[in-house]
Amino acid sequence: MPQPPALVTAAEISRIAGVTRATVSNWRRRHDDFPAPSGGTDSSPLYDLEAVRAWLEARGQTHAASPSEELRTVLRLHGPGSGLAARLFPLVLAASRADADVLTAHDDLPDSEVVTRAETAAAEQAGSMPQTGPVRFGTEDVPALRALIRCVRGEGAHSTLDVLAERELDDTASSGTYPTPQGLAELMARLLPEHTARVLDPACGSGTLLAAAARRGATELYGQDVTPVQAQRSAVSLYLSSPGAQVTVRAGDTLRADAFPELRVAGVLCNPPYGDREWGHEELAYDQRWAYGVPPRIESELAWTQHALAHLEPGGHAVMLLPPATATRASGRRVRAELVRSGALRAVVGLPVGASVPLHVGLHLWVLRRPEPQGTDSASVLFVDMGGDQRESAASPSQDPHSQTRNRRGGAGTDWDALSGEVLTHWTAFREHPESFTDAPGTARAVATIDLVDDLVDLTPARQVRAAPVDIDPAEVAGRTEHRRALLVTSLAALENAAGHGPWKAVAGSSRSWRTATVSDLARGGALALLRAAVPGSRGETPRADDGERRPVLTASDVSAGGAPSGTVEDLRTDAAHTVATGDVLVRAVAGGKGGMARVADGADAGALLGHHVHLLRPDPARLDSWFLAGFLGAHDNIATASTGSTILHVTPGRLRVPLLPLDEQRRYGAAFRHAHELRTAARRTAALAEETAQALLTGLTAGALLPPLESPSV
């Protein structure tokens, strides 16, 4: 029986077409051939999506909404709980393997044929997917099927996969489904020995860790996740990003129903769920995996740790991302002691606050090794602290203050190259010659196992590497502190100069108003070019600059912070990224958070690759001033009007509006916007340097390395 077509509101039509709702209302009144309402009420009519799309195409109206936004719109129409997004996962894999001509011809197929082909394609991919049962579609699903094909064809399979996961996981975010940052995943994979071929992630989520292992040469990837949607997403993602690897992903509760009970691998990577008291303590009390002690109910992380060790072959390594409480809770003392005593625990790395969710704590990396039957016992454990106060005080005086701030801030702002390089340097030296490892005061220390197995068995890196006064060189501390203080004085002068711009006079009478045009209108008129971030896809050679150096990537956090490009090409998953040029206008693709939404690329940005979640607008300088454009595009009201979504607000750049002003007046506004940007950037830099300088002084004074001034300044 035929099902009703997908229906959209006038607001959704405006988003698809990149116009205002008033424009849609005008179309309804002025054009007799505009599609008639197919549902809803007189005050809130609903329209057939396919009829609207055909009408727009017949009038030459370019769709401002990206294929991914159109797919989001169609999925929203099915409402939460429909499960449609989950059924579409196999089709992403099928479409990624189809010829471009086949995908293009899909638009002309009748609805019944679309359904038949979708079910056939899903059945063909059944062997590659976690067990989900037969996939069935109806004619009511046809708009979504067509939108999915357009999205794969226009933006790639990875982007399509992200849209489906975003929709399906929106209602389960509270259950702890969140991605592992790319830089952190790369670090965890690099902590495994080179040429680790078989890798397991027992809580694989979206497959980020396994994909990182594949980039390091793993050829057999095994994953399991309790959330079926995550298992499907992981399987498809790994097939797309690691076509040369053998991929096996299963859905199910890993601790209660291990899908690979007999599997032994050379490496385990895992970011397990935290604080789960319902992990199966009672029913698994006598499980053979608890070789180091039965984990208490509140120590689910220690259950995951022993699960990982149980899946390792002798001499195999596991890298676990764990909350800091796992290293100190009294309830887990006995298990921790046995892990240390047996030599299974090899290293603990303290990460900066905000390196990964949850962002308010500094997480730990535990590196473990399954002891070999005839192997020698390990006499020490390596501790590396990348987030403690003394670590911050030890930054090189020659470092740029922006780099120091990024290095410790965590999350998207973390300088993962610098952090990973330091961690791996210490780990490699310790792994090769643990008995002769040279401590780095305040950063890295090898601690004898006999010193760790005490009443607390505290495995917190910040406490274990804390530098003793004898390890501190007062002259070095004084030099670093004076260098920071000089940077702060210079930054204060820059802030004062930025704050001195003015005066700012009030407009006579009422506030000004302008005629405006959308970015889509300006693009159609040739006033600017709109470039979206490159679509994740297959990898080839690493993009390099003319001098052979690897090119940096400009990220969304660089836009908000006003800093230089801080990303790496490993974050892109593509070789077709746009190159940033001086004068380009950069707009974050996701609204919210601190910092600016838009800024202009300068000389430091030129030549960098455009990262994900950043839109690039390249204005014609004879018609548009770059800073004028950036100022109005980044305005709060403008961003709010052009954003869609509930939990995550996606900015549709084509819907952003710009006043139509003469070029001379644009430049006046542009100069003012540039000064406001400089003020914000100077304020952020000064605040960061003030905090660093104060902390350096406190650390130096309390460690006995600095003396108070002979004469205190008058108050």
C-alpha positions in Angstrom: 0.0 0.0 0.0 1.5 3.4 -1.0 2.7 5.4 2.0 2.4 9.2 2.3 5.4 11.2 0.9 8.0 12.9 3.1 6.6 16.3 4.2 8.5 19.4 5.1 7.6 22.7 6.6 8.1 26.2 5.1 11.1 26.6 7.5 12.7 23.5 6.2 12.1 24.6 2.6 13.9 27.8 3.5 16.9 25.8 4.8 17.0 23.6 1.7 16.9 26.6 -0.6 19.1 28.9 1.5 16.5 31.7 1.7 14.4 33.3 4.4 11.0 32.1 5.4 9.6 35.3 4.0 11.0 34.4 0.5 9.2 31.0 0.7 5.9 32.8 1.6 6.4 35.1 -1.4 6.9 32.1 -3.6 3.6 30.6 -2.4 1.7 33.8 -3.2 3.3 34.8 -6.4 3.8 31.4 -8.2 0.8 29.4 -9.1 2.9 26.3 -9.8 4.4 26.2 -6.3 3.5 22.8 -4.8 0.2 22.8 -3.0 0.2 21.7 0.7 0.0 18.0 1.2 -0.8 18.0 4.9 -0.6 20.0 8.1 -2.9 22.9 8.8 -3.7 26.3 7.2 -1.4 28.0 9.6 1.4 25.3 9.4 1.1 23.6 6.0 3.3 20.7 5.0 4.7 20.1 1.5 5.9 17.1 -0.4 9.7 17.2 -0.2 10.2 15.7 -3.7 7.7 18.1 -5.3 9.5 21.0 -3.6 12.9 19.8 -4.8 11.6 19.4 -8.4 10.0 22.9 -8.3 13.3 24.4 -7.1 15.3 22.6 -9.8 12.9 23.6 -12.5 13.4 27.3 -11.6 17.2 26.9 -11.5 17.2 27.5 -7.7 20.5 26.0 -6.5 20.1 24.1 -3.3 22.0 26.0 -0.6 21.6 23.1 1.8 24.4 20.5 1.5 23.5 16.9 0.7 24.3 16.1 4.4 21.8 18.8 5.5 19.2 17.4 3.2 19.7 13.9 4.6 19.3 15.3 8.2 16.1 17.0 7.1 14.6 13.8 5.7 15.7 11.8 8.8 14.1 14.3 11.1 10.8 13.8 9.4 10.7 10.1 10.5 10.9 11.2 14.1 12.9 9.7 17.0 12.8 6.0 17.5 12.0 5.0 13.9 15.3 3.2 13.5 15.6 4.2 9.9 19.1 5.6 10.3 20.3 2.2 11.7 18.8 0.4 8.7 20.7 2.7 6.3 24.2 1.8 7.5 24.7 -1.2 5.2 23.6 1.0 2.2 26.5 3.5 2.9 28.9 0.7 2.5 27.1 -0.6 -0.7 27.0 2.9 -2.2 30.7 3.5 -1.5 31.5 0.4 -3.5 29.2 1.3 -6.4 30.2 3.1 -9.6 29.5 6.8 -9.9 27.2 6.2 -12.9 25.1 3.8 -10.9 24.6 6.3 -8.2 23.7 9.0 -10.7 21.2 6.8 -12.4 19.5 6.2 -9.1 17.6 9.5 -9.3 15.6 8.3 -12.3 14.4 5.0 -10.8 10.8 4.5 -9.7 10.1 4.2 -6.0 9.5 0.5 -6.1 12.8 -0.1 -7.8 14.6 2.1 -5.3 13.2 -0.1 -2.5 14.1 -3.4 -4.2 17.6 -2.3 -4.9 18.1 -1.0 -1.3 17.0 -4.3 0.2 19.2 -6.3 -2.3 22.2 -4.1 -1.4 21.6 -4.5 2.3 21.4 -8.3 2.0 24.7 -8.3 0.0 26.4 -6.4 2.8 25.0 -8.7 5.6 28.2 -10.7 5.9 30.2 -7.5 6.5 27.9 -6.1 9.2 27.3 -7.1 12.9 24.3 -9.4 13.2 21.2 -7.3 12.7 18.7 -9.5 10.9 17.1 -8.9 7.5 16.8 -5.2 6.5 13.4 -4.1 5.0 12.3 -0.8 3.5 9.0 0.6 2.4 7.9 3.3 0.0 7.8 5.7 3.0 11.6 5.3 3.2 12.3 6.3 -0.4 13.0 10.0 0.3 15.6 8.9 2.8 17.1 6.4 0.4 17.4 9.0 -2.3 18.9 11.5 0.1 21.4 9.0 1.3 22.6 8.3 -2.3 22.9 12.0 -3.0 24.9 12.4 0.2 27.3 9.6 -0.7 27.7 10.9 -4.2 28.1 14.6 -3.2 30.0 14.4 0.1 31.4 10.9 0.5 30.6 7.9 2.5 32.3 9.1 5.7 30.2 12.2 5.9 27.1 10.2 5.2 28.0 7.8 8.0 28.5 10.7 10.4 25.0 12.0 9.7 23.4 8.6 10.3 25.3 8.1 13.5 24.5 11.6 14.7 20.8 11.0 14.2 20.7 7.5 15.7 22.9 8.3 18.7 21.2 11.6 19.5 18.9 10.0 22.1 21.6 7.9 23.6 24.3 10.5 24.2 23.8 10.3 27.9 24.8 6.6 27.8 28.4 7.6 27.1 28.7 7.4 23.3 31.4 9.9 22.3 34.4 9.7 20.0 38.0 9.4 21.0 40.0 12.4 19.6 42.0 11.6 16.5 45.3 12.7 18.0 44.7 10.7 21.1 43.8 7.6 19.1 47.1 8.0 17.1 49.1 8.2 20.3 47.5 5.1 21.8 48.2 3.2 18.5 51.8 4.3 18.5 52.3 3.1 22.1 51.8 -0.5 20.8 55.0 -2.1 19.4 55.6 -1.6 15.7 54.1 -4.2 13.3 51.3 -5.2 15.7 49.2 -7.0 13.2 46.2 -8.2 15.2 44.3 -5.6 17.3 41.2 -5.8 19.4 39.0 -3.0 20.7 36.4 -4.5 23.1 34.5 -1.2 23.3 35.0 0.0 19.8 32.4 2.8 19.5 32.9 4.4 16.1 36.1 2.5 15.4 38.5 5.4 15.8 41.1 3.4 17.7 41.0 0.4 15.3 41.4 2.8 12.4 44.4 4.3 14.0 45.9 0.8 14.5 45.3 0.1 10.8 47.2 3.2 9.8 50.1 1.8 11.9 50.0 -1.4 9.9 47.4 -3.6 11.7 45.9 -6.1 9.2 43.3 -7.9 11.4 40.9 -5.6 13.3 38.4 -7.0 15.9 35.8 -4.9 17.6 32.7 -5.2 19.8 30.3 -2.7 21.2 27.2 -3.0 23.4 25.3 -0.5 21.2 24.3 -2.1 17.9 24.3 1.2 16.1 27.9 1.9 17.2 28.9 -1.6 16.1 27.4 -1.1 12.7 29.0 2.4 12.4 32.4 1.0 13.4 32.2 -1.8 10.8 31.3 0.5 7.9 33.8 3.1 9.0 36.6 0.5 9.1 35.7 -1.0 5.8 35.9 2.5 4.3 39.1 3.7 5.9 41.0 0.4 6.0 40.1 -1.5 2.8 43.2 -3.7 3.1 42.4 -5.0 6.6 40.3 -8.0 7.7 37.5 -6.4 9.8 35.3 -8.3 12.3 32.9 -6.3 14.4 30.2 -7.7 16.7 27.4 -6.2 18.8 26.9 -7.2 22.4 27.9 -6.7 26.1 31.6 -7.4 26.0 32.1 -8.3 29.7 28.9 -10.5 29.9 28.9 -11.9 26.4 32.4 -11.8 24.9 32.1 -12.3 21.1 35.7 -13.4 20.9 36.3 -15.7 23.9 39.1 -17.7 22.3 40.8 -14.7 20.5 44.3 -13.8 21.4 45.9 -10.8 19.8 49.1 -8.8 19.9 47.5 -5.5 20.8 44.4 -4.2 22.6 43.3 -0.5 22.4 40.3 0.5 24.5 38.5 3.6 25.8 35.9 1.8 28.0 32.8 3.2 29.7 33.5 4.8 33.0 31.8 4.4 36.4 29.5 1.6 35.3 28.3 -0.2 38.5 26.1 -2.6 36.5 28.9 -4.3 34.6 28.1 -7.7 36.0 29.9 -7.9 39.3 27.8 -10.7 40.8 27.3 -13.0 37.8 31.0 -12.7 36.8 32.5 -13.1 40.3 34.2 -16.4 39.4 35.2 -15.4 35.9 38.6 -16.8 34.8 39.6 -13.4 33.4 40.2 -12.0 36.9 43.7 -13.3 37.2 44.8 -10.2 39.2 41.8 -10.1 41.6 38.1 -9.8 41.4 37.2 -6.2 40.5 34.9 -4.6 43.1 31.5 -3.4 41.9 32.7 0.3 41.6 35.8 -0.7 39.7 34.5 -1.5 36.3 37.6 0.0 34.8 39.7 -2.7 36.4 37.4 -5.3 35.0 38.0 -3.9 31.5 41.7 -3.8 32.2 41.8 -7.5 33.0 39.5 -8.3 30.1 42.1 -6.7 27.8 45.0 -8.6 29.4 43.0 -11.9 29.0 42.8 -11.3 25.2 46.5 -10.7 24.8 49.0 -13.3 23.7 52.1 -13.6 25.9 54.2 -10.4 25.5 51.2 -8.6 23.9 50.5 -5.0 24.8 47.3 -3.2 25.7 46.7 0.6 25.9 43.7 1.7 28.0 42.2 5.2 28.4 41.0 5.4 32.0 39.7 8.0 34.5 42.2 9.2 37.2 40.2 7.7 40.0 41.2 4.2 38.8 44.8 5.0 39.9 43.8 5.9 43.5 40.5 4.5 44.7 41.0 2.4 47.9 38.6 -0.3 46.6 40.9 -1.1 43.7 44.2 -1.2 45.7 44.6 -5.0 45.7 44.1 -5.4 42.0 46.4 -2.5 41.3 49.0 -4.0 43.5 48.9 -7.3 41.7 49.1 -5.6 38.3 52.3 -3.9 39.5 53.7 -6.9 41.3 53.3 -9.2 38.3 54.8 -6.8 35.8 51.6 -6.4 33.8 51.5 -2.6 34.3 54.3 -1.0 32.3 53.5 2.7 32.2 50.9 5.3 33.2 50.7 8.6 31.3 48.8 11.6 32.7 47.1 13.6 30.0 46.1 17.3 30.1 42.7 18.3 31.3 40.3 18.3 28.4 42.2 15.9 26.2 39.0 13.7 25.9 35.6 13.4 27.4 35.0 13.9 30.3 36.7 17.3 29.7 36.9 18.4 33.3 39.5 15.9 34.4 42.9 14.8 33.2 42.6 11.2 32.0 45.3 8.5 32.2 46.7 6.1 29.7 47.7 2.7 31.1 50.1 0.6 29.1 50.0 -3.1 30.0 51.8 -6.2 28.8 50.8 -9.8 29.4 53.7 -11.4 31.2 55.5 -14.2 29.3 55.7 -17.6 31.1 59.5 -17.6 31.2 60.0 -13.9 31.1 61.8 -11.8 33.6 59.7 -9.7 36.1 59.6 -6.0 35.5 61.4 -4.1 38.2 59.8 -0.7 37.6 56.9 1.2 36.1 57.2 4.3 33.9 55.2 7.4 34.9 54.8 10.4 32.5 52.9 13.5 33.5 51.8 15.8 30.7 49.3 17.8 32.6 50.7 18.6 36.0 51.7 22.0 37.3 55.4 21.2 37.2 55.0 20.0 33.6 53.6 23.5 32.8 56.5 25.2 34.5 59.0 23.2 32.5 58.0 24.5 29.1 60.9 25.7 27.0 61.4 29.5 27.2 61.8 29.7 23.5 58.3 28.3 22.9 55.6 30.6 21.5 53.0 31.3 24.1 50.3 30.1 21.8 52.0 26.8 21.5 52.3 26.4 25.2 48.6 27.1 25.7 47.6 24.6 23.0 49.9 22.0 24.3 48.2 21.9 27.7 44.6 22.8 26.9 43.6 19.4 25.7 40.8 18.5 23.3 40.8 20.0 19.8 43.4 22.6 21.0 46.0 20.0 22.1 49.3 20.0 20.2 49.1 16.2 19.8 52.3 16.1 17.8 54.4 17.7 20.6 52.6 15.8 23.3 52.9 12.5 21.5 56.5 13.1 20.7 57.5 13.6 24.3 55.5 10.7 25.6 56.8 8.3 22.9 60.4 9.4 23.5 60.1 8.5 27.2 58.2 5.3 26.5 60.7 4.1 23.8 63.7 4.7 26.1 62.1 2.9 29.0 60.8 0.0 26.9 64.3 -0.6 25.4 66.4 -0.1 28.5 64.2 0.1 31.6 67.1 -0.5 34.0 69.0 2.5 32.7 66.2 4.9 32.1 67.1 8.5 32.9 64.4 10.4 34.8 63.2 13.8 33.5 62.4 15.8 36.7 58.8 16.9 36.8 57.9 15.0 33.6 58.9 11.3 33.6 60.2 8.8 36.2 60.7 5.1 36.4 59.5 4.0 39.9 60.6 0.7 41.4 57.7 -1.7 41.8 58.6 -2.3 45.5 58.1 1.5 46.1 54.6 1.3 44.5 53.2 -1.6 46.4 52.4 0.2 49.7 49.2 0.8 51.6 47.9 3.1 48.8 49.3 1.8 45.5 48.8 5.3 44.2 49.5 5.2 40.4 48.9 8.9 39.7 51.6 10.2 37.4 51.6 13.7 38.8 52.5 12.4 42.3 55.1 9.9 41.1 57.1 12.3 38.9 56.9 15.2 41.3 60.4 16.8 41.2 62.3 16.9 44.4 64.1 20.2 45.3 67.5 18.5 44.6 66.3 17.9 41.0 65.5 21.6 40.3 68.1 24.0 38.9 67.3 27.4 40.4 69.0 29.3 37.5 66.8 27.5 34.9 63.6 28.2 36.9 64.5 31.8 37.2 65.3 32.1 33.5 62.0 30.5 32.5 60.0 32.7 34.9 61.7 35.9 33.7 61.1 34.9 30.1 57.4 34.4 30.8 57.2 37.7 32.7 58.7 39.5 29.7 56.2 37.8 27.4 53.4 38.9 29.7 54.6 42.5 29.7 54.7 42.6 25.9 51.2 41.0 25.7 49.8 43.6 28.2 51.1 46.4 26.0 49.4 44.8 22.9 46.2 44.4 24.9 46.3 48.1 26.0 46.9 49.1 22.4 44.0 47.0 21.1 41.7 48.4 23.8 42.6 51.9 23.0 41.0 51.9 19.6 38.1 54.3 19.4 36.1 56.3 20.4 32.9 54.4 19.6 30.1 56.9 18.9 26.4 56.2 19.0 24.3 56.3 15.8 22.1 59.3 15.7 18.5 58.4 16.3 17.5 54.7 16.0 19.8 51.8 15.1 20.8 51.4 11.5 19.2 48.8 9.3 20.3 47.5 5.9 19.2 45.6 2.9 20.8 42.2 3.0 21.6 39.3 0.8 22.4 35.6 1.7 25.8 34.1 1.1 24.1 31.9 -1.5 22.9 35.0 -3.3 26.4 36.5 -3.2 27.9 33.2 -4.5 25.5 33.1 -7.4 26.3 36.7 -8.2 30.1 35.9 -8.2 30.9 38.2 -5.3 32.4 35.2 -3.4 33.1 31.5 -3.6 31.9 29.2 -0.9 34.1 26.2 -0.2 33.2 23.5 2.3 35.7 21.4 4.2 36.9 18.4 2.3 35.0 15.1 2.6 36.8 12.3 4.5 37.7 9.6 2.1 40.5 7.4 0.9 44.0 8.3 1.7 46.9 8.6 -0.6 50.1 10.5 -0.1 50.4 12.9 2.8 49.8 16.5 1.5 53.1 18.5 1.7 54.1 22.1 1.1 56.5 23.1 -1.7 59.5 22.6 0.5 58.5 19.0 1.3 57.3 19.7 4.8 54.0 18.3 6.0 51.3 20.9 5.8 49.4 22.1 8.9 45.6 21.9 9.0 43.4 24.9 10.1 40.8 23.6 12.5 37.6 25.0 14.0 39.4 25.6 17.3 42.0 27.7 15.5 39.1 29.9 14.2 37.6 30.4 17.6 41.0 30.9 19.4 42.5 33.1 16.7 45.6 31.0 16.6 47.8 29.6 13.9 46.9 26.2 12.2 47.4 23.5 14.8 45.9 20.4 13.1 47.7 17.6 11.3 46.9 15.8 8.0 46.2 12.6 10.0 43.0 14.4 11.2 41.7 14.9 7.6 41.2 11.4 6.2 41.3 12.9 2.8 43.8 14.1 0.1 41.5 16.7 -1.5 41.4 19.5 1.2 41.2 23.1 0.1 44.2 25.3 0.6 43.7 28.4 2.7 44.8 31.8 1.2 45.4 35.2 2.8 42.1 37.1 2.9 39.8 34.0 3.0 37.0 34.2 5.5 36.8 31.2 7.8 33.5 30.3 9.5 33.1 27.5 12.1 30.5 24.9 10.9 29.2 24.1 14.4 27.9 26.9 16.6 28.5 27.3 20.3 31.5 27.3 22.6 33.8 30.1 23.4 35.7 32.4 21.0 34.7 33.9 17.6 32.7 32.1 15.0 34.5 33.8 12.0 37.8 35.4 11.2 40.0 36.3 8.3 43.0 34.2 7.3 46.3 35.9 7.5 49.9 35.1 6.4 50.3 32.6 9.2 47.3 30.6 7.8 48.2 30.8 4.1 49.1 27.4 2.6 47.4 25.5 5.4 44.8 22.8 4.6 41.2 23.5 5.5 40.1 21.2 8.3 36.7 19.6 9.0 33.9 21.7 10.4 35.2 24.9 8.8 33.6 26.7 5.9 35.7 28.9 3.7 34.4 32.0 1.9 36.7 33.5 -0.7 35.4 37.1 -1.5 36.2 39.1 -4.6 38.2 42.0 -3.1 36.8 44.4 -5.7 33.3 43.8 -4.3 33.6 42.6 -0.7 35.9 43.5 2.2 37.1 40.3 4.0 36.9 41.7 7.6 33.5 43.3 6.9 32.3 39.9 5.7 33.7 38.0 8.7 32.3 40.5 11.2 28.7 40.2 10.0 28.9 36.5 9.3 30.1 35.8 12.9 27.4 37.9 14.6 25.4 35.9 17.2 22.0 36.6 15.7 23.2 35.8 12.2 24.6 32.4 13.3 21.5 31.6 15.3 19.2 32.2 12.3 21.4 30.0 10.0 21.8 27.1 12.4 19.9 23.9 12.5 19.7 21.1 15.1 19.0 20.8 18.8 22.0 19.3 20.7 24.5 20.2 17.9 23.9 23.4 16.0 25.1 23.1 12.4 25.7 26.3 10.6 24.4 26.4 7.0 26.6 29.1 5.4 24.4 29.7 2.5 21.7 31.1 4.8 24.0 33.7 6.5 23.1 37.2 5.6 25.3 40.2 4.7 24.4 43.9 4.5 24.7 45.4 1.0 27.0 48.4 1.5 29.4 50.4 -0.7 33.0 49.1 -0.6 34.3 52.2 1.2 31.8 51.8 4.0 32.5 48.0 4.1 36.2 48.8 4.8 35.3 51.1 7.7 33.3 48.4 9.3 35.9 45.8 8.4 38.6 47.8 10.2 36.4 48.0 13.3 35.8 44.2 13.2 39.5 43.6 12.8 40.3 45.7 15.9 37.6 43.8 17.9 39.2 40.5 16.8 42.6 41.8 17.9 41.2 42.8 21.2 39.7 39.4 21.8 42.9 37.6 20.7 45.1 39.8 22.9 42.9 39.3 25.9 43.0 35.5 25.6 46.8 35.5 25.1 47.3 37.8 28.1 45.1 35.8 30.3 46.9 32.6 29.4 50.4 34.2 30.0 49.2 35.7 33.3 48.2 32.3 34.6 51.4 30.7 33.4 53.6 33.4 35.0 51.7 33.2 38.3 52.0 29.4 38.4 55.7 29.6 37.5 56.3 32.0 40.4 54.3 29.9 42.9 56.1 26.7 41.8 59.6 28.3 42.0 59.0 29.9 45.4 57.5 26.8 47.0 60.2 24.6 45.6 62.9 26.8 47.0 64.3 27.8 43.6 63.3 31.4 43.7 63.8 34.2 46.3 61.2 36.9 47.0 62.2 40.4 45.9 64.2 42.3 48.5 61.6 45.1 48.4 58.0 44.3 47.8 56.1 46.7 45.5 53.9 49.2 47.4 50.2 48.3 47.5 
